[in-house]
């Protein structure tokens, strides 16, 4: 830096915020002919650490930059903005984490901590940054000058490096720099979308999935929808499955899932009931001719059986004189099975029409094999009885995992499994209930990548989510979070270099987010694109003033609602 001598940095000495003001006295860079804000320094490095440093900004220079027409330069030095530091022949990009007045009384000095984001080389002719990469190999020294990062710099930094990507919005604070997500990195190492209720989380999830579907029309995506809000968003490019057409055979359940469904006892009695169920269930599966062809089978094997066979076997075992216990355990299990068979709410799973071997057809339907231009399956579980919802989700999730494991010899067909309200299914240790769905989703988070399974978690309460599952998500997309516990939890899960961005999470607007991790080159703040009306989920808040100011048709509406209520339909 040939200019350093005229700014008083030719000698190595402790640098204070006051030095910054001196660096811009008349005769210095500020008065250089034709100089503009983008090429004039705004501060100086005070000290350097492994992941960041402390910088002294000149308050007057920041005020001058605030009037600049370039929005990136105008925000230079503010919390969450990007600045660049000269290191050798290249530039080091950093994000401003905080600001405070210099305590030593230098009125023109502002002290800030910054987090290093990455580094790039400088084009000699244009001065632009190119070949940007995450991480730091060369560090600045105390006294190095700090400059604002321009929109042109950010365009080079955020430009796609050639990997397949989708555009989801604009990089804050620019108006025209597109924010891209690298699809393979986003899906290959899982992702989480977090945000308080009302921040636009569902619409943002729909936006990302629509962009993926448009980019990969032959993909395989399964979305677990607990509220029935995504059906409206994917009618044109997906299939909608609910209790009226899901037709999920009960015999696809493994033994653990059977226990969740059929056993009502607890403690020692539950273990006794489980032993009885295991013995009788295996006998029921053995009655199928598929079992004869395969020889030995296990109680977990997805081989069709008749519920009537299972109850008959339970009845026969109960009548044996040499049984190890009383008849009570047999009666408990048999009574529960009879209840499920006769309850119309469970017909989507326990119908007598589901005894045939339809496993291949069911998997092809759920996984979209082949896709035929509709790569996403919306599994609407809002009509599933609440007491078995987690078991249904467990079966679907385990089918994804088991299909990938047993299909390793075939050409890999990656599958994306997206779970809305993920904290319901993989709760933290405090709320854990050792359910099958929590175990299988945790296993997919830890091992799914090896088998071509991607996991997407969507939740408004990340602090209620199992910490080990969130830590497995390579990309975290965080919208506004209002709860302190949620903010702290997300900060702990994000990489060190993104901490400055995370401080702005409570101040994000609706449909704004912080994205960090494998899916982006560096942490970025993004304003999501508007999504067309017909692609949005049915999750908008009702207009109380509008709906409460009109009347008419209330009696008929109540009658229709009561009729659906009694019928158990929607």
C-alpha positions as CSV (number, residue, x, y, z in Angstrom):
1,X,0.0,0.0,0.0
2,X,1.9,3.1,-1.2
3,X,-0.7,5.3,0.5
4,X,0.0,4.1,3.9
5,X,2.9,6.5,4.4
6,X,0.8,9.6,3.9
7,X,-1.7,8.3,6.5
8,X,0.7,7.9,9.3
9,X,0.9,4.1,9.2
10,X,4.6,3.9,8.2
11,X,5.6,2.9,11.7
12,X,4.4,-0.1,13.7
13,X,2.7,1.3,16.7
14,X,-0.5,0.7,18.7
15,X,-3.4,1.9,16.7
16,X,-6.4,3.7,18.3
17,X,-9.7,5.0,17.0
18,X,-8.1,8.4,17.0
19,X,-5.6,7.4,14.4
20,X,-8.5,6.8,12.0
21,X,-9.6,10.4,12.1
22,X,-6.0,11.4,11.5
23,X,-5.7,9.1,8.6
24,X,-8.3,11.3,6.7
25,X,-7.0,14.8,7.5
26,X,-6.8,17.4,4.7
27,X,-4.0,16.4,2.3
28,X,-4.8,12.7,2.9
29,X,-7.0,10.4,0.8
30,X,-10.2,12.4,1.5
31,X,-8.9,15.3,-0.6
32,X,-7.4,13.1,-3.4
33,X,-8.6,14.4,-6.8
34,X,-11.5,12.4,-8.1
35,X,-11.7,10.1,-5.1
36,X,-15.1,8.5,-4.4
37,X,-16.4,6.7,-1.3
38,X,-15.8,3.3,-2.7
39,X,-12.0,3.8,-3.0
40,X,-11.5,5.8,0.2
41,X,-10.7,3.9,3.4
42,X,-13.3,4.1,6.2
43,X,-11.3,2.6,9.0
44,X,-8.3,0.8,10.2
45,X,-7.6,-2.7,11.8
46,X,-6.8,-2.5,15.5
47,X,-6.2,-6.2,16.4
48,X,-6.6,-9.5,14.6
49,X,-7.9,-12.9,15.8
50,X,-8.4,-16.3,14.2
51,X,-12.0,-15.7,13.0
52,X,-12.3,-11.9,13.2
53,X,-10.8,-8.6,14.3
54,X,-11.5,-5.3,15.9
55,X,-11.8,-2.2,13.6
56,X,-11.8,1.5,14.3
57,X,-14.1,3.4,11.9
58,X,-14.0,7.1,11.2
59,X,-17.5,8.4,12.0
60,X,-17.3,11.2,9.5
61,X,-16.4,8.8,6.7
62,X,-19.3,6.6,7.6
63,X,-21.6,9.7,7.4
64,X,-20.2,10.5,4.0
65,X,-20.7,6.9,2.8
66,X,-24.3,7.0,4.1
67,X,-25.1,9.5,1.3
68,X,-23.7,7.3,-1.5
69,X,-26.0,6.0,-4.2
70,X,-24.6,2.5,-3.9
71,X,-26.7,0.8,-1.2
72,X,-23.8,-1.4,-0.2
73,X,-21.5,1.6,0.3
74,X,-24.3,3.5,2.1
75,X,-24.5,0.8,4.7
76,X,-20.8,0.4,5.1
77,X,-19.7,0.1,8.7
78,X,-23.2,-0.5,10.0
79,X,-24.1,-3.7,11.9
80,X,-24.6,-6.6,9.4
81,X,-22.8,-4.8,6.5
82,X,-19.8,-6.1,4.6
83,X,-16.4,-4.4,4.5
84,X,-13.2,-5.4,2.8
85,X,-9.6,-5.3,4.1
86,X,-6.5,-5.2,1.9
87,X,-4.3,-8.3,2.4
88,X,-1.4,-8.5,0.1
89,X,-2.7,-8.4,-3.5
90,X,-6.1,-9.5,-2.6
91,X,-9.1,-8.6,-0.4
92,X,-10.5,-10.1,2.8
93,X,-14.2,-9.7,3.2
94,X,-15.7,-9.3,6.7
95,X,-19.1,-8.7,8.3
96,X,-19.6,-6.1,11.0
97,X,-20.9,-7.6,14.2
98,X,-21.4,-4.6,16.5
99,X,-20.5,-0.9,17.1
100,X,-19.6,1.2,20.1
101,X,-18.1,4.6,20.8
102,X,-14.4,4.7,21.5
103,X,-14.2,4.9,25.3
104,X,-11.0,6.9,25.2
105,X,-12.9,10.0,24.2
106,X,-12.1,10.1,20.5
107,X,-15.3,11.6,19.2
108,X,-14.6,10.6,15.6
109,X,-13.8,6.9,16.4
110,X,-16.2,4.0,16.4
111,X,-15.0,0.5,17.5
112,X,-16.5,-2.6,15.8
113,X,-15.9,-6.3,16.0
114,X,-16.0,-8.0,12.6
115,X,-16.2,-11.7,11.5
116,X,-14.1,-12.9,8.5
117,X,-16.1,-14.4,5.7
118,X,-13.6,-15.2,3.0
119,X,-11.1,-13.8,0.6
120,X,-10.7,-13.1,-3.1
121,X,-8.2,-11.8,-5.6
122,X,-8.2,-8.4,-7.3
123,X,-8.3,-7.8,-11.0
124,X,-5.5,-5.4,-11.8
125,X,-7.3,-3.4,-14.5
126,X,-10.8,-3.1,-12.9
127,X,-10.0,-3.5,-9.2
128,X,-12.9,-6.0,-8.9
129,X,-12.8,-9.0,-6.6
130,X,-12.7,-12.4,-8.3
131,X,-12.1,-16.0,-7.4
132,X,-13.8,-15.5,-4.1
133,X,-13.7,-18.4,-1.7
134,X,-14.8,-19.1,1.9
135,X,-12.2,-19.2,4.6
136,X,-9.1,-17.2,5.4
137,X,-5.5,-18.1,4.4
138,X,-3.9,-14.7,4.7
139,X,-4.6,-12.4,7.7
140,X,-4.3,-8.6,7.8
141,X,-2.0,-6.9,10.2
142,X,-3.0,-4.1,12.7
143,X,-3.0,-0.9,10.8
144,X,-4.4,-2.3,7.6
145,X,-6.9,0.0,6.0
146,X,-10.6,-0.9,5.7
147,X,-12.8,-0.1,2.7
148,X,-16.5,-0.4,2.0
149,X,-17.6,-3.4,-0.1
150,X,-19.5,-2.1,-3.2
151,X,-22.4,-3.7,-4.9
152,X,-20.0,-4.6,-7.7
153,X,-17.8,-6.4,-5.2
154,X,-20.8,-8.3,-3.8
155,X,-21.9,-9.3,-7.3
156,X,-18.6,-11.0,-7.8
157,X,-18.7,-12.6,-4.4
158,X,-22.2,-13.9,-4.7
159,X,-22.0,-14.9,-8.3
160,X,-22.5,-18.6,-9.0
161,X,-19.4,-20.6,-9.4
162,X,-21.0,-22.8,-12.0
163,X,-22.6,-25.4,-9.7
164,X,-26.4,-26.0,-10.2
165,X,-28.3,-23.4,-8.2
166,X,-31.7,-21.8,-7.7
167,X,-32.4,-18.1,-7.1
168,X,-34.7,-17.4,-4.2
169,X,-34.4,-13.6,-3.6
170,X,-32.1,-10.6,-3.5
171,X,-29.1,-10.1,-1.3
172,X,-29.6,-7.4,1.4
173,X,-29.1,-4.5,1.0
174,X,-28.7,-4.6,-2.8
175,X,-31.6,-4.3,-5.2
176,X,-30.3,-6.4,-8.0
177,X,-27.9,-9.0,-6.7
178,X,-29.6,-12.4,-6.8
179,X,-29.3,-14.8,-3.9
180,X,-28.6,-18.4,-5.0
181,X,-28.7,-21.7,-3.2
182,X,-26.5,-24.5,-4.5
183,X,-28.9,-27.4,-4.9
184,X,-26.5,-30.3,-4.4
185,X,-24.9,-28.8,-1.3
186,X,-28.2,-27.7,0.1
187,X,-29.8,-31.1,-0.3
188,X,-26.7,-33.3,0.1
189,X,-26.1,-32.2,3.7
190,X,-29.7,-31.5,4.9
191,X,-31.2,-28.1,5.6
192,X,-33.4,-26.4,8.2
193,X,-35.8,-23.5,7.7
194,X,-36.6,-21.7,11.0
195,X,-38.8,-18.8,11.8
196,X,-41.5,-17.6,14.2
197,X,-45.1,-17.9,13.3
198,X,-46.2,-15.2,10.9
199,X,-42.8,-14.4,9.4
200,X,-43.6,-16.1,6.0
201,X,-42.0,-19.4,6.8
202,X,-44.5,-21.6,4.9
203,X,-44.5,-19.4,1.9
204,X,-40.7,-19.4,1.9
205,X,-40.6,-23.2,2.1
206,X,-43.0,-23.3,-0.8
207,X,-40.8,-20.9,-2.8
208,X,-37.7,-23.0,-2.3
209,X,-39.5,-26.3,-3.2
210,X,-41.1,-24.7,-6.2
211,X,-37.7,-23.5,-7.4
212,X,-36.2,-27.0,-6.9
213,X,-39.2,-28.6,-8.7
214,X,-38.7,-26.2,-11.6
215,X,-35.0,-27.0,-11.8
216,X,-35.5,-30.7,-11.4
217,X,-38.9,-31.8,-12.8
218,X,-37.9,-35.5,-12.4
219,X,-37.0,-35.1,-8.8
220,X,-38.4,-37.1,-5.8
221,X,-39.7,-34.9,-2.9
222,X,-42.0,-35.9,0.0
223,X,-43.5,-33.2,2.2
224,X,-45.2,-34.1,5.5
225,X,-47.9,-31.5,5.8
226,X,-49.5,-31.5,9.3
227,X,-52.0,-28.6,8.6
228,X,-53.1,-29.2,5.1
229,X,-51.8,-25.9,3.9
230,X,-49.5,-27.0,1.1
231,X,-52.1,-28.7,-1.0
232,X,-53.1,-25.5,-2.6
233,X,-49.5,-24.6,-3.5
234,X,-48.6,-27.8,-5.4
235,X,-51.7,-28.9,-7.2
236,X,-50.1,-28.2,-10.6
237,X,-46.7,-29.9,-10.1
238,X,-47.3,-32.5,-7.4
239,X,-49.8,-35.0,-6.1
240,X,-51.9,-34.5,-3.0
241,X,-52.3,-37.5,-0.7
242,X,-54.6,-37.4,2.4
243,X,-56.8,-39.8,4.3
244,X,-59.1,-40.1,1.3
245,X,-56.5,-41.5,-1.1
246,X,-53.4,-42.3,0.9
247,X,-54.3,-46.0,1.2
248,X,-51.3,-46.9,3.4
249,X,-51.2,-50.7,4.2
250,X,-51.0,-51.4,7.9
251,X,-48.7,-54.4,7.3
252,X,-45.9,-52.0,6.1
253,X,-45.3,-51.2,9.8
254,X,-42.3,-52.8,11.5
255,X,-42.6,-54.3,15.0
256,X,-41.8,-51.1,16.9
257,X,-44.5,-49.2,14.9
258,X,-47.0,-52.1,15.5
259,X,-46.3,-51.7,19.3
260,X,-47.1,-48.0,19.1
261,X,-50.3,-48.7,17.3
262,X,-51.6,-51.8,19.1
263,X,-50.3,-51.6,22.7
264,X,-51.9,-49.5,25.3
265,X,-50.2,-50.6,28.5
266,X,-47.0,-49.3,30.1
267,X,-44.2,-50.5,32.3
268,X,-43.7,-54.3,32.8
269,X,-47.2,-55.0,31.3
270,X,-46.1,-53.3,28.0
271,X,-43.1,-55.6,27.7
272,X,-45.3,-58.6,28.3
273,X,-47.8,-57.4,25.7
274,X,-44.9,-56.8,23.2
275,X,-43.6,-60.3,23.6
276,X,-47.1,-61.7,22.8
277,X,-47.6,-59.4,19.8
278,X,-44.2,-60.3,18.4
279,X,-44.9,-64.0,18.5
280,X,-48.4,-63.7,17.0
281,X,-47.4,-61.1,14.4
282,X,-44.7,-63.4,13.1
283,X,-47.1,-66.3,12.8
284,X,-49.6,-64.1,10.9
285,X,-46.9,-63.0,8.4
286,X,-45.8,-66.6,8.0
287,X,-49.3,-67.5,6.6
288,X,-48.6,-65.4,3.5
289,X,-47.3,-67.4,0.5
290,X,-44.5,-64.8,0.1
291,X,-43.1,-66.1,3.4
292,X,-43.0,-69.6,2.0
293,X,-40.9,-68.4,-1.0
294,X,-38.5,-66.5,1.2
295,X,-37.9,-69.1,3.9
296,X,-37.1,-67.5,7.2
297,X,-38.5,-64.0,7.8
298,X,-38.4,-61.6,10.7
299,X,-41.2,-59.9,12.5
300,X,-40.2,-56.6,10.8
301,X,-40.4,-58.0,7.2
302,X,-43.0,-56.0,5.2
303,X,-45.1,-59.1,4.2
304,X,-48.9,-58.7,4.0
305,X,-51.0,-60.4,6.6
306,X,-54.7,-60.4,7.5
307,X,-55.8,-58.7,10.7
308,X,-58.3,-61.5,11.1
309,X,-55.4,-64.0,11.1
310,X,-53.6,-62.0,13.8
311,X,-56.7,-61.8,16.0
312,X,-57.4,-65.5,15.5
313,X,-53.8,-66.4,16.5
314,X,-54.1,-64.2,19.6
315,X,-57.4,-66.0,20.4
316,X,-55.7,-69.4,20.0
317,X,-52.7,-68.5,22.0
318,X,-54.9,-67.2,24.8
319,X,-56.7,-70.5,25.0
320,X,-53.6,-72.6,25.4
321,X,-53.1,-74.0,28.9
322,X,-49.3,-73.7,28.8
323,X,-49.2,-69.9,28.2
324,X,-46.9,-68.0,30.4
325,X,-49.4,-65.4,31.7
326,X,-53.0,-64.8,32.2
327,X,-55.5,-64.0,29.4
328,X,-55.5,-60.3,30.1
329,X,-52.5,-59.3,27.9
330,X,-54.0,-61.2,24.9
331,X,-57.4,-59.5,25.5
332,X,-55.8,-56.1,25.6
333,X,-54.0,-56.5,22.3
334,X,-57.0,-58.1,20.6
335,X,-59.4,-55.5,21.8
336,X,-57.2,-52.7,20.5
337,X,-56.9,-54.3,17.1
338,X,-60.7,-54.8,16.9
339,X,-61.2,-51.1,17.8
340,X,-58.9,-49.9,15.0
341,X,-60.6,-52.2,12.5
342,X,-64.1,-50.8,13.3
343,X,-63.2,-47.1,13.6
344,X,-63.8,-45.3,10.3
345,X,-61.1,-42.7,11.1
346,X,-58.5,-45.5,10.5
347,X,-59.9,-46.8,7.2
348,X,-57.1,-45.1,5.2
349,X,-54.7,-47.6,6.9
350,X,-56.8,-50.6,8.2
351,X,-59.3,-51.1,5.4
352,X,-59.9,-54.6,4.3
353,X,-59.0,-53.5,0.8
354,X,-55.3,-53.1,1.8
355,X,-54.4,-56.7,2.4
356,X,-53.0,-57.3,-1.1
357,X,-49.3,-57.0,-1.9
358,X,-49.3,-53.3,-3.1
359,X,-45.9,-52.3,-1.6
360,X,-44.2,-51.6,-4.9
361,X,-47.2,-49.5,-6.2
362,X,-47.4,-47.6,-2.9
363,X,-43.7,-46.7,-2.8
364,X,-43.8,-45.7,-6.5
365,X,-46.7,-43.4,-5.7
366,X,-45.2,-41.8,-2.6
367,X,-41.7,-41.4,-4.0
368,X,-42.8,-40.2,-7.4
369,X,-41.2,-43.1,-9.3
370,X,-41.5,-42.0,-12.1
371,X,-42.2,-38.3,-11.5
372,X,-43.8,-37.5,-14.9
373,X,-43.3,-33.8,-14.3
374,X,-44.8,-33.9,-10.8
375,X,-41.8,-34.4,-8.5
376,X,-43.4,-33.7,-5.2
377,X,-45.8,-35.7,-3.0
378,X,-47.8,-33.7,-0.4
379,X,-48.7,-36.0,2.5
380,X,-51.5,-34.2,4.2
381,X,-51.8,-35.8,7.7
382,X,-54.2,-33.2,9.1
383,X,-57.0,-35.7,8.8
384,X,-55.1,-38.5,10.5
385,X,-56.2,-39.1,14.2
386,X,-53.7,-37.3,16.4
387,X,-52.9,-40.4,18.5
388,X,-51.4,-42.1,15.5
389,X,-50.0,-39.2,13.4
390,X,-46.4,-39.7,14.7
391,X,-46.6,-43.4,13.8
392,X,-47.9,-42.7,10.3
393,X,-45.0,-40.2,9.8
394,X,-42.6,-42.8,11.2
395,X,-43.8,-45.4,8.7
396,X,-43.4,-43.0,5.7
397,X,-39.9,-41.8,7.0
398,X,-38.7,-45.3,7.5
399,X,-39.9,-46.4,4.1
400,X,-37.7,-43.6,2.6
401,X,-34.7,-44.8,4.6
402,X,-35.2,-48.6,4.1
403,X,-35.8,-48.2,0.4
404,X,-32.5,-46.3,0.0
405,X,-30.6,-48.9,2.1
406,X,-32.0,-51.9,0.2
407,X,-31.7,-50.0,-3.2
408,X,-27.9,-49.5,-2.9
409,X,-27.3,-51.9,-5.7
410,X,-29.5,-50.0,-8.0
411,X,-28.9,-46.6,-9.7
412,X,-29.3,-44.1,-6.8
413,X,-32.5,-42.1,-6.8
414,X,-32.0,-39.4,-4.2
415,X,-35.1,-38.5,-2.2
416,X,-35.8,-35.2,-0.3
417,X,-38.0,-35.6,2.8
418,X,-39.4,-32.4,4.2
419,X,-41.0,-32.3,7.7
420,X,-43.2,-29.3,8.6
421,X,-43.5,-28.7,12.4
422,X,-40.4,-30.8,12.8
423,X,-40.2,-30.2,16.5
424,X,-43.3,-32.5,16.9
425,X,-41.4,-35.5,15.5
426,X,-37.8,-35.0,16.7
427,X,-38.2,-33.2,20.1
428,X,-35.3,-32.4,22.4
429,X,-34.3,-34.5,25.3
430,X,-36.6,-32.6,27.7
431,X,-39.7,-33.5,25.6
432,X,-38.5,-36.8,24.1
433,X,-40.9,-39.7,24.2
434,X,-38.7,-42.4,22.6
435,X,-41.2,-42.6,19.7
436,X,-40.3,-44.4,16.5
437,X,-40.5,-41.3,14.4
438,X,-37.9,-39.5,16.5
439,X,-35.5,-42.4,16.1
440,X,-35.9,-42.8,12.3
441,X,-35.6,-39.0,11.6
442,X,-32.5,-38.8,13.8
443,X,-31.1,-41.7,11.9
444,X,-31.8,-40.1,8.6
445,X,-30.2,-36.9,9.8
446,X,-27.0,-38.8,10.8
447,X,-26.8,-41.4,8.1
448,X,-29.2,-40.5,5.3
449,X,-26.5,-38.6,3.3
450,X,-24.7,-41.9,2.6
451,X,-27.8,-43.3,1.0
452,X,-28.9,-40.3,-1.0
453,X,-31.6,-39.1,1.4
454,X,-31.9,-35.4,2.1
455,X,-33.8,-34.1,5.1
456,X,-35.5,-30.7,5.3
457,X,-36.7,-29.5,8.7
458,X,-39.2,-26.6,9.0
459,X,-40.1,-25.4,12.5
460,X,-41.0,-22.3,14.5
461,X,-39.5,-23.6,17.7
462,X,-35.9,-24.7,17.0
463,X,-35.2,-24.8,20.8
464,X,-37.7,-27.7,21.0
465,X,-35.9,-29.6,18.3
466,X,-33.3,-32.3,19.1
467,X,-29.9,-30.5,19.1
468,X,-28.2,-33.4,17.4
469,X,-30.6,-33.3,14.5
470,X,-30.2,-29.5,13.9
471,X,-26.4,-29.8,14.1
472,X,-26.5,-32.3,11.2
473,X,-28.1,-29.7,8.9
474,X,-25.4,-28.3,6.6
475,X,-27.5,-25.2,5.6
476,X,-29.6,-23.2,8.1
477,X,-32.1,-20.7,6.8
478,X,-33.3,-18.5,9.7
479,X,-36.1,-16.1,9.5
480,X,-37.1,-13.8,12.4
481,X,-37.1,-15.5,15.8
482,X,-38.8,-13.7,18.7
483,X,-37.9,-16.1,21.5
484,X,-34.6,-15.7,23.3
485,X,-34.1,-19.5,23.7
486,X,-34.7,-20.0,20.0
487,X,-32.2,-17.3,19.1
488,X,-29.5,-18.8,21.4
489,X,-30.2,-22.3,20.1
490,X,-29.7,-21.2,16.5
491,X,-26.6,-19.2,17.2
492,X,-25.0,-22.3,18.8
493,X,-25.8,-24.3,15.7
494,X,-24.4,-21.9,13.2
495,X,-20.7,-21.5,12.2
496,X,-18.6,-18.9,13.9
497,X,-18.3,-16.7,10.8
498,X,-22.1,-16.1,10.8
499,X,-22.4,-14.8,14.3
500,X,-22.6,-11.2,13.2
501,X,-25.5,-12.0,10.9
502,X,-27.3,-13.8,13.7
503,X,-27.4,-10.8,15.9
504,X,-29.9,-9.3,13.3
505,X,-32.3,-12.3,13.5
506,X,-34.8,-10.5,15.9
507,X,-34.7,-7.4,13.6
508,X,-35.5,-9.3,10.3
509,X,-38.6,-8.2,8.4
510,X,-41.2,-10.7,7.2
511,X,-39.9,-12.8,4.3
512,X,-36.3,-11.9,5.1
513,X,-33.8,-14.5,6.3
514,X,-30.2,-15.3,7.1
515,X,-28.7,-18.2,5.2
516,X,-25.5,-19.8,6.1
517,X,-23.7,-23.1,5.6
518,X,-23.0,-25.4,2.6
519,X,-25.8,-24.1,0.4
520,X,-24.2,-20.6,0.0
521,X,-20.7,-19.3,-0.7
522,X,-20.8,-17.1,2.5
523,X,-23.5,-16.2,5.0
524,X,-26.0,-13.8,3.5
525,X,-29.1,-11.9,4.4
526,X,-31.8,-12.4,1.8
527,X,-35.2,-10.8,1.0
528,X,-37.2,-13.7,-0.5
529,X,-39.0,-13.2,-3.9
530,X,-42.7,-12.8,-4.1
531,X,-44.5,-16.0,-4.9
532,X,-47.4,-16.1,-7.3
533,X,-50.8,-16.4,-5.6
534,X,-51.6,-19.9,-6.9
535,X,-48.2,-21.2,-5.7
536,X,-48.7,-20.0,-2.1
537,X,-49.8,-22.3,0.8
538,X,-53.1,-21.7,2.5
539,X,-51.4,-20.2,5.6
540,X,-52.4,-16.5,5.5
541,X,-53.7,-15.0,8.7
542,X,-57.4,-14.2,8.6
543,X,-58.5,-10.6,8.3
544,X,-60.5,-10.1,11.5
545,X,-61.8,-6.7,10.7
546,X,-62.9,-7.7,7.2
547,X,-64.5,-11.0,8.2
548,X,-66.2,-9.5,11.2
549,X,-67.7,-6.6,9.2
550,X,-69.7,-8.9,6.9
551,X,-72.5,-11.3,7.6
552,X,-74.7,-13.9,5.9
553,X,-74.8,-17.6,5.3
554,X,-73.7,-18.4,8.9
555,X,-76.4,-20.9,9.6
556,X,-75.6,-22.9,6.4
557,X,-71.9,-22.8,7.2
558,X,-72.5,-24.2,10.7
559,X,-74.6,-27.0,9.3
560,X,-72.0,-28.0,6.7
561,X,-69.2,-27.9,9.3
562,X,-71.2,-30.1,11.7
563,X,-71.9,-32.6,9.0
564,X,-68.2,-32.9,8.1
565,X,-67.3,-33.0,11.8
566,X,-69.6,-36.0,12.5
567,X,-68.4,-37.8,9.3
568,X,-64.8,-37.4,10.3
569,X,-64.1,-35.8,6.9
570,X,-63.0,-32.4,5.8
